Amino acid sequence: MTKKTKEIKIGVRIGENDLNTKIRNINKLISKGHMIKLVIQMRGREKGNFTLSRPIIDRVKSGVKGAKEAGTPSVKPDRIQIYLSPVAQLTEQRQGA
């Protein structure tokens, strides 16, 4: 049984406490078996500088427990999309393939 894909949007200028809340919500959704579509949005002058998003991506990956990156990140001019999938769901897909 596949669960829904939930989208979490994060801006490049997100505050520390807001980011902690987003990570906590991602952990709750992962524990329920949902796949996460993480979108890092950039606006204005942020669009030309992808290095601003790297610390946020690293912080989210280190804070999320029980999930692995599914596929390759999609980089567009105004956003970066990363899919996170529960580890149990990834192993089931590999066994079935």
C-alpha positions as CSV (number, residue, x, y, z in Angstrom):
1,M,0.0,0.0,0.0
2,T,1.5,3.3,-1.0
3,K,0.9,6.4,0.9
4,K,0.4,9.9,-0.5
5,T,3.3,12.2,-1.4
6,K,3.3,15.2,0.9
7,E,4.9,18.5,-0.3
8,I,6.9,20.6,2.2
9,K,8.0,24.0,0.9
10,I,10.9,25.8,2.5
11,G,12.3,29.3,1.6
12,V,16.0,30.0,1.6
13,R,15.6,32.6,4.3
14,I,13.8,30.4,6.8
15,G,14.5,30.9,10.5
16,E,16.1,28.3,12.7
17,N,13.0,27.6,14.8
18,D,10.8,27.4,11.7
19,L,13.2,24.9,10.1
20,N,13.1,22.8,13.2
21,T,9.3,22.7,13.0
22,K,9.4,21.7,9.4
23,I,11.9,18.9,10.2
24,R,9.7,17.7,13.0
25,N,6.7,17.6,10.7
26,I,8.7,15.7,8.1
27,N,9.7,13.1,10.7
28,K,6.0,12.6,11.6
29,L,5.0,12.1,8.0
30,I,7.9,9.7,7.3
31,S,7.0,7.7,10.4
32,K,3.5,7.3,9.0
33,G,4.9,6.0,5.7
34,H,4.4,9.1,3.5
35,M,6.8,10.1,0.8
36,I,8.0,13.7,1.1
37,K,8.6,16.1,-1.8
38,L,10.9,18.8,-0.3
39,V,10.9,22.0,-2.3
40,I,13.5,24.7,-1.6
41,Q,12.1,27.9,-3.1
42,M,14.2,30.9,-4.2
43,R,13.0,34.3,-5.0
44,G,14.5,37.4,-6.6
45,R,18.3,37.5,-6.3
46,E,18.3,34.2,-4.5
47,K,17.6,32.5,-7.8
48,G,21.1,33.0,-9.1
49,N,22.8,31.6,-6.0
50,F,22.1,27.9,-5.4
51,T,24.8,27.8,-2.6
52,L,22.3,29.4,-0.3
53,S,20.1,26.3,-0.4
54,R,22.9,23.8,0.3
55,P,23.0,24.4,4.2
56,I,19.2,24.0,4.4
57,I,19.3,20.7,2.4
58,D,22.1,19.3,4.6
59,R,20.3,20.4,7.8
60,V,17.0,18.7,6.7
61,K,18.8,15.5,5.6
62,S,20.7,15.3,8.9
63,G,17.5,16.0,11.0
64,V,15.2,13.5,9.2
65,K,15.3,10.0,10.7
66,G,14.3,6.9,8.8
67,A,14.3,8.4,5.3
68,K,16.6,8.2,2.3
69,E,16.7,10.4,-0.8
70,A,14.7,8.8,-3.6
71,G,16.1,9.6,-7.0
72,T,18.1,12.6,-8.0
73,P,17.3,16.2,-7.1
74,S,15.5,18.3,-9.7
75,V,17.1,21.7,-10.1
76,K,15.0,24.4,-11.7
77,P,15.7,28.2,-11.9
78,D,13.6,29.0,-8.9
79,R,13.5,25.8,-6.9
80,I,15.2,22.6,-6.0
81,Q,13.0,19.5,-5.5
82,I,14.1,16.5,-3.5
83,Y,12.1,13.4,-2.8
84,L,12.5,11.6,0.6
85,S,11.1,8.2,1.1
86,P,10.8,6.0,4.2
87,V,13.6,3.4,4.3
88,A,11.1,0.5,4.6
89,Q,9.3,1.7,1.5
90,L,12.6,1.8,-0.5
91,T,13.5,-1.7,0.5
92,E,10.1,-3.0,-0.5
93,Q,10.5,-1.4,-4.0
94,R,13.9,-2.9,-4.5
95,Q,12.7,-6.4,-3.5
96,G,9.7,-6.2,-5.9
97,A,11.8,-5.0,-8.8
